[in-house]
Protein backbone atom coordinates (compact mmCIF):
# COMPACT_ATOMS: atom_id res chain seq x y z
CA UNK A 1 0.00 0.00 0.00
CA UNK A 2 2.77 2.45 0.91
CA UNK A 3 4.75 1.52 -2.18
CA UNK A 4 1.83 2.33 -4.46
CA UNK A 5 1.61 5.81 -2.93
CA UNK A 6 5.16 6.55 -4.08
CA UNK A 7 4.78 4.97 -7.54
CA UNK A 8 4.38 8.33 -9.34
CA UNK A 9 7.57 9.61 -7.72
CA UNK A 10 9.52 6.58 -8.89
CA UNK A 11 8.04 6.80 -12.38
CA UNK A 12 8.96 10.48 -12.60
CA UNK A 13 12.49 9.74 -11.45
CA UNK A 14 12.92 7.28 -14.30
CA UNK A 15 11.30 9.43 -16.99
CA UNK A 16 12.89 12.83 -16.29
CA UNK A 17 16.40 13.76 -17.22
CA UNK A 18 18.79 15.48 -14.89
CA UNK A 19 19.42 18.38 -17.27
CA UNK A 20 15.73 19.18 -17.75
CA UNK A 21 15.19 19.06 -13.99
CA UNK A 22 18.07 21.47 -13.42
CA UNK A 23 16.81 23.85 -16.11
CA UNK A 24 13.31 23.74 -14.64
CA UNK A 25 14.64 24.58 -11.16
CA UNK A 26 16.75 27.46 -12.51
CA UNK A 27 13.74 28.93 -14.33
CA UNK A 28 11.61 28.48 -11.21
CA UNK A 29 14.16 30.32 -9.05
CA UNK A 30 14.67 33.03 -11.69
CA UNK A 31 10.96 33.79 -11.85
CA UNK A 32 10.78 34.37 -8.11
CA UNK A 33 13.99 36.40 -8.00
CA UNK A 34 12.72 38.70 -10.73
CA UNK A 35 9.47 39.25 -8.85
CA UNK A 36 11.31 40.03 -5.60
CA UNK A 37 13.76 42.42 -7.27
CA UNK A 38 10.92 44.17 -9.13
CA UNK A 39 9.11 44.64 -5.82
CA UNK A 40 12.28 46.10 -4.29
CA UNK A 41 12.70 48.40 -7.30
CA UNK A 42 9.12 49.58 -6.86
CA UNK A 43 9.75 50.30 -3.18
CA UNK A 44 12.92 52.26 -4.01
CA UNK A 45 11.05 54.26 -6.66
CA UNK A 46 8.15 55.02 -4.31
CA UNK A 47 10.58 55.96 -1.53
CA UNK A 48 12.19 58.42 -3.93
CA UNK A 49 8.83 59.91 -4.88
CA UNK A 50 7.81 60.31 -1.23
CA UNK A 51 11.22 61.79 -0.39
CA UNK A 52 10.91 64.21 -3.33
CA UNK A 53 7.49 65.37 -2.20
CA UNK A 54 8.56 65.83 1.42
CA UNK A 55 11.90 67.51 0.60
CA UNK A 56 10.27 70.96 0.79
CA UNK A 57 12.83 72.66 -1.44
CA UNK A 58 15.97 71.34 0.27
CA UNK A 59 18.41 70.82 -2.61
CA UNK A 60 20.36 67.99 -0.92
CA UNK A 61 17.17 66.03 -0.19
CA UNK A 62 15.86 66.69 -3.71
CA UNK A 63 19.08 65.35 -5.25
CA UNK A 64 18.93 62.25 -3.05
CA UNK A 65 15.28 61.69 -3.94
CA UNK A 66 16.06 62.05 -7.65
CA UNK A 67 18.75 59.39 -7.31
CA UNK A 68 16.28 57.00 -5.65
CA UNK A 69 13.75 57.62 -8.39
CA UNK A 70 16.36 57.10 -11.11
CA UNK A 71 17.70 53.88 -9.58
CA UNK A 72 14.18 52.58 -9.03
CA UNK A 73 13.24 53.18 -12.67
CA UNK A 74 16.47 51.60 -13.92
CA UNK A 75 15.90 48.56 -11.69
CA UNK A 76 12.33 48.14 -12.93
CA UNK A 77 13.41 48.46 -16.55
CA UNK A 78 16.26 45.95 -16.21
CA UNK A 79 14.08 43.45 -14.36
CA UNK A 80 11.32 43.74 -16.95
CA UNK A 81 13.94 43.05 -19.63
CA UNK A 82 15.27 40.05 -17.69
CA UNK A 83 11.74 38.76 -17.19
CA UNK A 84 11.16 39.07 -20.94
CA UNK A 85 14.44 37.26 -21.66
CA UNK A 86 13.45 34.43 -19.33
CA UNK A 87 10.06 34.19 -21.07
CA UNK A 88 11.77 34.02 -24.48
CA UNK A 89 14.10 31.28 -23.25
CA UNK A 90 11.15 29.38 -21.76
CA UNK A 91 9.28 29.52 -25.06
CA UNK A 92 12.39 28.65 -27.07
CA UNK A 93 13.25 25.58 -25.04
CA UNK A 94 9.66 24.60 -24.21
CA UNK A 95 10.04 25.10 -20.49
CA UNK A 96 7.27 26.73 -18.51
CA UNK A 97 5.33 26.56 -15.29
CA UNK A 98 3.53 23.50 -16.61
CA UNK A 99 6.78 21.92 -17.73
CA UNK A 100 6.83 18.15 -17.61
CA UNK A 101 9.86 16.29 -18.89
CA UNK A 102 9.29 13.99 -21.81
CA UNK A 103 10.00 10.34 -21.16
CA UNK A 104 13.16 9.00 -22.72
CA UNK A 105 12.63 5.55 -24.18
Residue frames as a rotation matrix with the C-alpha (Angstrom) as fourth column:
UNK 1
0.567 0.824 0.000 0.00
0.824 -0.567 0.000 0.00
0.000 0.000 -1.000 0.00
UNK 2
0.521 -0.452 -0.724 2.77
0.089 -0.815 0.573 2.45
-0.849 -0.363 -0.385 0.91
UNK 3
-0.539 -0.773 0.335 4.75
0.391 0.122 0.912 1.52
-0.746 0.622 0.236 -2.18
UNK 4
-0.132 0.562 0.816 1.83
0.987 0.002 0.158 2.33
0.087 0.827 -0.556 -4.46
UNK 5
0.784 0.394 -0.481 1.61
0.483 -0.873 0.072 5.81
-0.391 -0.289 -0.874 -2.93
UNK 6
0.186 -0.813 -0.551 5.16
-0.263 -0.582 0.770 6.55
-0.947 0.002 -0.322 -4.08
UNK 7
0.113 -0.107 0.988 4.78
0.762 0.647 -0.017 4.97
-0.637 0.755 0.155 -7.54
UNK 8
0.900 0.212 0.382 4.38
0.422 -0.646 -0.636 8.33
0.112 0.734 -0.670 -9.34
UNK 9
0.707 -0.702 -0.092 7.57
-0.551 -0.628 0.550 9.61
-0.444 -0.338 -0.830 -7.72
UNK 10
-0.070 -0.752 0.656 9.52
0.033 0.655 0.755 6.58
-0.997 0.075 -0.021 -8.89
UNK 11
0.381 0.268 0.885 8.04
0.857 0.258 -0.447 6.80
-0.349 0.928 -0.131 -12.38
UNK 12
1.000 -0.029 0.013 8.96
-0.023 -0.949 -0.316 10.48
0.021 0.315 -0.949 -12.60
UNK 13
0.399 -0.913 0.085 12.49
-0.486 -0.132 0.864 9.74
-0.778 -0.386 -0.496 -11.45
UNK 14
-0.139 -0.441 0.887 12.92
0.496 0.744 0.448 7.28
-0.857 0.502 0.115 -14.30
UNK 15
0.459 0.434 0.775 11.30
0.877 -0.084 -0.473 9.43
-0.140 0.897 -0.419 -16.99
UNK 16
0.993 -0.056 -0.104 12.89
-0.063 -0.996 -0.063 12.83
-0.100 0.069 -0.993 -16.29
UNK 17
0.361 -0.929 0.081 16.40
0.677 0.201 -0.708 13.76
0.642 0.311 0.701 -17.22
UNK 18
0.077 -0.437 -0.896 18.79
0.932 -0.287 0.220 15.48
-0.353 -0.853 0.385 -14.89
UNK 19
-0.865 -0.460 0.198 19.42
0.501 -0.780 0.375 18.38
-0.018 0.423 0.906 -17.27
UNK 20
-0.312 0.822 0.477 15.73
0.241 -0.417 0.876 19.18
0.919 0.388 -0.067 -17.75
UNK 21
0.514 0.460 -0.724 15.19
0.796 0.059 0.603 19.06
0.320 -0.886 -0.336 -13.99
UNK 22
-0.314 -0.720 -0.618 18.07
0.838 -0.516 0.175 21.47
-0.446 -0.463 0.766 -13.42
UNK 23
-0.872 0.036 0.487 16.81
0.302 -0.743 0.597 23.85
0.384 0.668 0.637 -16.11
UNK 24
0.124 0.992 0.025 13.31
0.467 -0.080 0.881 23.74
0.876 -0.097 -0.473 -14.64
UNK 25
0.405 -0.009 -0.914 14.64
0.909 -0.102 0.403 24.58
-0.097 -0.995 -0.033 -11.16
UNK 26
-0.699 -0.697 -0.162 16.75
0.655 -0.714 0.248 27.46
-0.288 0.067 0.955 -12.51
UNK 27
-0.617 0.556 0.557 13.74
0.220 -0.558 0.800 28.93
0.756 0.616 0.222 -14.33
UNK 28
0.391 0.792 -0.469 11.61
0.671 0.103 0.735 28.48
0.630 -0.601 -0.491 -11.21
UNK 29
0.061 -0.463 -0.884 14.16
0.905 -0.349 0.244 30.32
-0.421 -0.815 0.397 -9.05
UNK 30
-0.862 -0.415 0.291 14.67
0.506 -0.736 0.449 33.03
0.028 0.534 0.845 -11.69
UNK 31
-0.166 0.886 0.433 10.96
0.442 -0.326 0.836 33.79
0.882 0.330 -0.337 -11.85
UNK 32
0.653 0.434 -0.621 10.78
0.730 -0.141 0.669 34.37
0.203 -0.890 -0.409 -8.11
UNK 33
-0.253 -0.819 -0.516 13.99
0.837 -0.452 0.307 36.40
-0.484 -0.354 0.800 -8.00
UNK 34
-0.763 0.017 0.646 12.72
0.463 -0.683 0.565 38.70
0.451 0.730 0.514 -10.73
UNK 35
0.304 0.946 0.115 9.47
0.488 -0.258 0.834 39.25
0.818 -0.197 -0.540 -8.85
UNK 36
0.509 -0.168 -0.844 11.31
0.834 -0.145 0.532 40.03
-0.212 -0.975 0.067 -5.60
UNK 37
-0.578 -0.802 -0.153 13.76
0.719 -0.589 0.370 42.42
-0.387 0.104 0.916 -7.27
UNK 38
-0.499 0.486 0.718 10.92
0.434 -0.577 0.692 44.17
0.750 0.657 0.077 -9.13
UNK 39
0.614 0.717 -0.331 9.11
0.630 -0.191 0.753 44.64
0.477 -0.670 -0.569 -5.82
UNK 40
0.151 -0.648 -0.746 12.28
0.827 -0.331 0.454 46.10
-0.542 -0.686 0.486 -4.29
UNK 41
-0.783 -0.417 0.462 12.70
0.618 -0.612 0.494 48.40
0.077 0.672 0.736 -7.30
UNK 42
0.032 0.889 0.456 9.12
0.491 -0.411 0.768 49.58
0.871 0.199 -0.450 -6.86
UNK 43
0.665 0.168 -0.728 9.75
0.746 -0.192 0.637 50.30
-0.033 -0.967 -0.253 -3.18
UNK 44
-0.370 -0.875 -0.311 12.92
0.780 -0.475 0.407 52.26
-0.504 -0.092 0.859 -4.01
UNK 45
-0.661 0.186 0.727 11.05
0.517 -0.589 0.621 54.26
0.544 0.786 0.293 -6.66
UNK 46
0.418 0.905 0.086 8.15
0.501 -0.308 0.809 55.02
0.758 -0.295 -0.582 -4.31
UNK 47
0.374 -0.388 -0.842 10.58
0.853 -0.212 0.477 55.96
-0.364 -0.897 0.252 -1.53
UNK 48
-0.716 -0.678 0.167 12.19
0.677 -0.616 0.402 58.42
-0.169 0.401 0.900 -3.93
UNK 49
-0.295 0.699 0.652 8.83
0.427 -0.514 0.744 59.91
0.855 0.498 -0.146 -4.88
UNK 50
0.691 0.563 -0.453 7.81
0.630 -0.164 0.759 60.31
0.353 -0.810 -0.468 -1.23
UNK 51
0.007 -0.786 -0.618 11.22
0.853 -0.317 0.414 61.79
-0.522 -0.530 0.668 -0.39
UNK 52
-0.738 -0.255 0.625 10.91
0.615 -0.637 0.466 64.21
0.279 0.728 0.626 -3.33
UNK 53
0.161 0.903 0.399 7.49
0.438 -0.428 0.791 65.37
0.884 0.048 -0.464 -2.20
UNK 54
0.850 0.210 -0.483 8.56
0.518 -0.173 0.837 65.83
0.093 -0.962 -0.256 1.42
UNK 55
-0.123 -0.992 0.034 11.90
0.974 -0.127 -0.186 67.51
0.188 0.010 0.982 0.60
UNK 56
0.706 0.551 -0.445 10.27
0.642 -0.763 0.073 70.96
-0.300 -0.337 -0.892 0.79
UNK 57
0.955 -0.252 0.159 12.83
-0.099 -0.773 -0.627 72.66
0.281 0.583 -0.762 -1.44
UNK 58
0.481 -0.837 0.259 15.97
-0.454 0.015 0.891 71.34
-0.750 -0.547 -0.373 0.27
UNK 59
0.453 -0.317 -0.834 18.41
-0.879 -0.003 -0.476 70.82
0.149 0.949 -0.280 -2.61
UNK 60
-0.661 -0.738 0.140 20.36
-0.751 0.645 -0.144 67.99
0.016 -0.200 -0.980 -0.92
UNK 61
-0.400 0.602 0.691 17.17
-0.163 0.695 -0.700 66.03
-0.902 -0.393 -0.180 -0.19
UNK 62
0.619 0.631 -0.468 15.86
-0.541 -0.089 -0.836 66.69
-0.569 0.771 0.287 -3.71
UNK 63
0.000 -0.710 -0.704 19.08
-0.962 0.193 -0.195 65.35
0.275 0.677 -0.683 -5.25
UNK 64
-0.831 -0.278 0.481 18.93
-0.457 0.835 -0.307 62.25
-0.317 -0.475 -0.821 -3.05
UNK 65
0.028 0.936 0.350 15.28
-0.193 0.349 -0.917 61.69
-0.981 -0.041 0.190 -3.94
UNK 66
0.549 0.114 -0.828 16.06
-0.816 -0.140 -0.561 62.05
-0.180 0.984 0.016 -7.65
UNK 67
-0.533 -0.803 -0.267 18.75
-0.825 0.563 -0.044 59.39
0.186 0.197 -0.963 -7.31
UNK 68
-0.648 0.372 0.665 16.28
-0.177 0.775 -0.606 57.00
-0.740 -0.511 -0.436 -5.65
UNK 69
0.457 0.865 -0.208 13.75
-0.380 -0.021 -0.925 57.62
-0.804 0.502 0.319 -8.39
UNK 70
0.252 -0.449 -0.857 16.36
-0.963 -0.029 -0.268 57.10
0.095 0.893 -0.440 -11.11
UNK 71
-0.787 -0.611 0.079 17.70
-0.616 0.777 -0.129 53.88
0.017 -0.150 -0.988 -9.58
UNK 72
-0.326 0.762 0.560 14.18
-0.178 0.532 -0.828 52.58
-0.928 -0.370 -0.038 -9.03
UNK 73
0.627 0.559 -0.542 13.24
-0.597 -0.101 -0.796 53.18
-0.500 0.823 0.270 -12.67
UNK 74
-0.116 -0.754 -0.646 16.47
-0.953 0.268 -0.142 51.60
0.280 0.599 -0.750 -13.92
UNK 75
-0.817 -0.166 0.553 15.90
-0.413 0.837 -0.359 48.56
-0.403 -0.521 -0.752 -11.69
UNK 76
0.117 0.949 0.294 12.33
-0.207 0.313 -0.927 48.14
-0.971 0.048 0.233 -12.93
UNK 77
0.565 0.055 -0.823 13.41
-0.811 -0.148 -0.566 48.46
-0.153 0.987 -0.039 -16.55
UNK 78
-0.467 -0.829 -0.309 16.26
-0.851 0.516 -0.098 45.95
0.241 0.217 -0.946 -16.21
UNK 79
-0.719 0.227 0.657 14.08
-0.251 0.797 -0.550 43.45
-0.648 -0.560 -0.516 -14.36
UNK 80
0.447 0.886 -0.127 11.32
-0.407 0.075 -0.910 43.74
-0.797 0.458 0.394 -16.95
UNK 81
0.301 -0.434 -0.849 13.94
-0.931 0.060 -0.360 43.05
0.207 0.899 -0.386 -19.63
UNK 82
-0.787 -0.588 0.188 15.27
-0.617 0.754 -0.226 40.05
-0.009 -0.293 -0.956 -17.69
UNK 83
-0.256 0.784 0.565 11.74
-0.238 0.516 -0.823 38.76
-0.937 -0.346 0.055 -17.19
UNK 84
0.646 0.474 -0.598 11.16
-0.656 -0.055 -0.752 39.07
-0.389 0.879 0.276 -20.94
UNK 85
-0.182 -0.810 -0.558 14.44
-0.924 0.335 -0.186 37.26
0.338 0.481 -0.809 -21.66
UNK 86
-0.795 -0.049 0.605 13.45
-0.383 0.814 -0.437 34.43
-0.471 -0.579 -0.666 -19.33
UNK 87
0.243 0.957 0.159 10.06
-0.312 0.233 -0.921 34.19
-0.918 0.174 0.356 -21.07
UNK 88
0.482 -0.144 -0.864 11.77
-0.875 -0.018 -0.485 34.02
0.055 0.989 -0.135 -24.48
UNK 89
-0.621 -0.774 -0.122 14.10
-0.750 0.632 -0.193 31.28
0.226 -0.029 -0.974 -23.25
UNK 90
-0.486 0.534 0.691 11.15
-0.298 0.642 -0.706 29.38
-0.821 -0.550 -0.153 -21.76
UNK 91
0.597 0.767 -0.234 9.28
-0.453 0.081 -0.888 29.52
-0.662 0.636 0.396 -25.06
UNK 92
0.188 -0.620 -0.762 12.39
-0.957 0.057 -0.283 28.65
0.219 0.782 -0.583 -27.07
UNK 93
-0.781 -0.604 -0.157 13.25
-0.536 0.779 -0.326 25.58
0.320 -0.171 -0.932 -25.04
UNK 94
-0.057 0.870 -0.490 9.66
-0.174 0.475 0.863 24.60
0.983 0.135 0.124 -24.21
UNK 95
-0.612 -0.162 -0.774 10.04
0.707 0.328 -0.627 25.10
0.356 -0.931 -0.086 -20.49
UNK 96
-0.292 0.557 0.777 7.27
-0.312 -0.824 0.473 26.73
0.904 -0.104 0.415 -18.51
UNK 97
-0.418 0.212 0.883 5.33
-0.908 -0.072 -0.412 26.56
-0.023 -0.975 0.223 -15.29
UNK 98
0.630 0.702 0.332 3.53
-0.659 0.710 -0.249 23.50
-0.410 -0.061 0.910 -16.61
UNK 99
-0.013 -0.762 -0.648 6.78
-0.922 0.260 -0.287 21.92
0.387 0.593 -0.706 -17.73
UNK 100
0.661 0.102 0.743 6.83
-0.424 0.868 0.259 18.15
-0.619 -0.486 0.617 -17.61
UNK 101
-0.379 -0.896 -0.231 9.86
-0.741 0.144 0.656 16.29
-0.554 0.420 -0.719 -18.89
UNK 102
0.487 0.507 -0.711 9.29
-0.844 0.484 -0.233 13.99
0.226 0.713 0.664 -21.81
UNK 103
0.679 -0.231 0.697 10.00
-0.235 0.831 0.504 10.34
-0.696 -0.506 0.509 -21.16
UNK 104
-0.048 -0.750 -0.660 13.16
-0.998 0.004 0.068 9.00
-0.048 0.662 -0.748 -22.72
UNK 105
0.840 0.434 0.326 12.63
-0.404 0.901 -0.158 5.55
-0.362 0.001 0.932 -24.18
